[in-house]
Amino acid sequence: MTDKSLHADIEWRDDGQPLSRAFDDIYFSSVSGLEETRYVFLQQNALPSRWTELGAGEKFTIGETGFGTGLNFLAAWALWQQAAPAKAQLHFISVEKFPLHSQDLERALALWPELQPLAEQLIARYPPLLAPGVHRLHFGPVSLTLVIGEASEAFQSLRLEDDSRDRLVDAWFLDGFAPAKNPAMWTPELFENIAALSRPGATFATFTCAGLVKRGLKDAGFVLKKVPGFGRKREMLRGSWSGLSPHKSLRHPGICQKDRSIAAMGGWPPRRS
């Protein structure tokens, strides 16, 4: 990938899985990418139980670092169809610096036949030009805000000067390439912007236990817990935002969704207030 490239440079392995040439890292577990997503992000954020408790018309917001192949989005959408009330709404916000071309996205998602009905809808609405900025895709009660750009700057662009409108996110999927491969993404500014967009009690889950991630989350006001990782990974992190403001303010006017999401308060798993 050159500095001028706006798209992911993919190498297809013999097992059919995509590898990022720029970061020399895989997009998902070679054991089972879908099962990894379900365990790391859906289960560790306690989404099945939280979504069954939603009322009709309520909204739940997920924030994600690294859209990648869209696997996390599709897995969340599939679970939403199973667990959430019919009239509830899911808003999925994801950032991606180097988006996949549509043909690479389609090839990657073909690995999971059970997700194909949803994958076909995503591919049909996937932005054709993938220009930097905000792209909004709607799928009935599920909406996707895909922000093309560097993660910290992308989240900062979504912030307003009003905490009542900034704090929308109920759960975070902290994905992306491993910190050792992509340290430029996992910055203090990223964690501060994540905290600024979190509701008090918002949860997070991430596959990594790297020291810079733990320090960044703690400094931004998150409470951390180590739990067993997926597959060959010994440990991963999950936790919640304490509600305490970060040490630094990075407020910046920008684009923000006006609708409010449902807060996740209390202990683990979070209870609705």
Secondary structure, DSSP 8 states (H G I E B T S, - for coil): --TT--S--EEE-TTS-EEETTTTEESS-SS-HHHHHIIIIIITTTHHHHHHT--TT-EEEEEEE--TTSHHHHHHHHHHHHHS-TT-EEEEEEEESS---HHHHHHHHTT-GGGHHHHHHHHHHS-SS--SEEEEEEETTEEEEEEES-HHHHHHHT--S-HHHH--EEEEEE-SS-TTT-TTTS-HHHHHHHHHTEEEEEEEEES---HHHHHHHHHTTEEEEEEE-STT--EEEEEEE-S---SS----------S-----BSSSS-B--
